[in-house]
Amino acid sequence: MQALIADGLSHTEIGRTLRISRATVKTHVNNLFAKTGARDRTGTVRYAYGAGIAQPPGTSVT
């Protein structure tokens, strides 16, 4: 889920990708906020980059 958030997908787009409801996405995103200590989506993206869960655009995977 964090990789999809890092890709800039909206709750609706994430739901379509994962075939879950928008409400379920919102619940999972809020759980990510709690687990990572983030206050917003930007904070979860920063966490995902730092943890190696997602790569910033323009970087290659080694």
RAVENZI-V200839 format. One record per backbone hydrogen bond with DSSP energy under -0.5 kcal/mol. CO is the residue of the C=O (numbers start at 1). NH is the residue of the N-H. If there is no record, write none. Layout:
BEGIN
CO;NH
CO;NH
END
This chain:
BEGIN
1;5
2;6
3;7
4;9
5;8
10;14
11;15
12;16
13;17
14;18
15;19
15;20
21;25
22;26
23;27
24;28
25;29
26;30
27;31
28;32
29;33
30;34
31;35
32;36
33;37
33;38
40;44
41;45
42;46
43;47
44;48
45;49
46;50
47;51
48;52
48;53
48;54
49;52
56;59
END
